[in-house]
């Protein structure tokens, strides 16, 4: 069974069907890309998977568990992390705190899961701060720094700076670091290279390839097709909320429906020629 | 039967008056994305302008109405130009806070110029009533209905058929797009404020004539009623505001018929909370969608807090602790005791509004809960204050959180309105639950603070006790904010959607932030110091003062909150001459801060 299994998922806003009976699978360890023109329903799909929006119908299972009716925080606790299309870092939090928020679901000693009394116990532990809580905090901080170190010198020297003071590209990196701190079983990346120049894009692509090599399961939304084709195991193509193609990158690239959706009807012939070469 | 017709007529009349207010609020919300808390002040000023015209110039009614509309309209345009236009690109809560500051200033000015005493506002309408069914309708009822209908008609034609009306609607739909199409949005704003304020001023005049009574304190309730009507009809929805107002007027009128007039405002606020929870988009609104992706939405200016060396803090505590030996004037000690108590309130508020970014306009309600809890425990169950005060704090945490919890899923302005309403509901329940709270009579003879055989009655001992409690709770709060709670609260403030996507349980953390233990303790200690409490001891103005203290010190800033409390509670008292202008001072301070130093004195954290 696939790690993420989506069947017949639909969501419409007013009269517009943003996602229309979508079927999608992401297997353990796979890197699957979701592509399509603007407004195709890619981000809506992410919102539905991560629980920020509710589907009108259809189902979504993660690791065998129905998640379509869960709240975002519950889905995060199951091990699904995401980034946002336009970036949603916590502007006034330091870089380090942003990443530590990502590790929130992994606070165990500091957040006892006692029914009913959990919040009170958490409060008491935060004020008393026994060694177990302090050790956990120190360990997560080390780990957060290790994650930030993956971005080379981009973020590490700016650990204590508020996120708003960083460049756009760096804020996008913080988001990915924050998502990684959750130790996700499934990582949803929404256009991780938007607004990045070619060298930054290449750097990001390297990182994603590394994450994939480490066995992380990734669902990626991306407009830069070269990157999609190089990274993906499989590609799903959405247009107007509907799945118009799915398969291995090479198959999808040659699919006339995809070419039409991306380039318009007249381009089909040329693209086929190109594909034949 | 006949009386029901009277109640219905009365409901429609009141509803009409609310509609004049609410339509203005809706128009303003439409173009400026702002709930104008100064609207009630314009309404009051309208009533006073009318009074002045009738009393000194002996103007006939149509002329009075024209004068009122012109004067209020000019005031509205002035408010927009001077206080709000400079804040256009600030956090959305900034102009809202500015209108609160303005309302302090305007109300206090009215009070200084016209004296706080109520006045009669006679109307020169004929004194006839004609019977209908078993009830009757008078000339005043017809006048109000006519003004309502004519204004609605004029407004409709204006929005529908004039070029400026088109511009107003375009700006309301999409400000940036309107701007790009060449609409002068500043002129639109100005026009809308003028029109809205003219209607608001007329509303005040009509209310004054209807009850033959005006006083400077009428503005706050007027704003609240307008806001309630707005929420019922859908915030920013002009026809919705009219329907909401009529519904509110009728509900109040029937409610008074059934339960008595002390319940009047309770209906409004219960209706408000009901709508906020069940249909936050109002009667005609649809299902909520998730918000656009913001970078930051709260009133937190990107800034860095001043780092205060620990040594300074220790030194400040030391000075405060030895002060009674250096300077034993009981007057000074009493002022500072009040400041420490206000500091406890400001600490609670700065945690919610600053650290967690949930603007609360109802924190005085927590003081009231704590005060009554401790007073009643001490009086009715003979619990010694040493135990009743902390118990009251815990009780406040539990009840306060429970009361506010339905509002946890609201955001921004809606949280502010809901907490304001909850604060008012607490005061009204205290007023009406006579068997427990002794109602309007209040609770008298509350014993002083004591421990074992020691009674804290001297100014010194009271000073030390409150200082010790303040220092202890500030220390605990600092420790809390320094743990993972701090970053979690702040993440909720910065972006609730992103926080949830990373597993943060909103309800859990907002519960802790809203718990208000310190505010409860502050109210409890106050009760034992004052020895008397009633439903007005902790009023809405105090809630807004707490907001001002938190902003003055820097939102979320713990030493800042205490500094804000000392500055706003201590200083006006210390300079005796300033005492009667204190509300004016608060308003001006708030306005200046928002405009020139939104990060407060010590910076936001």
Interface residues (C-beta under 8 A of the other chain):
Chain A: X13 X47 X50 X51 X52 X53 X71 X72 X73 X76 X77 X81 X82 X84 X85 X86 X87 X88 X89 X90 X91 X92 X93 X97 X100 X101 X102 X104 X105 X107 X110 X118 X119 X122 X123 X126 X127 X129 X137 X162 X164 X165 X178 X179 X182
Chain B: X289 X290 X293 X294 X295 X296 X300 X302 X304 X476 X479 X480 X483 X484 X485 X487 X488 X490 X491 X493 X494 X495 X497 X498 X499 X500 X501 X502 X503 X504 X505 X506 X508 X511 X512 X604
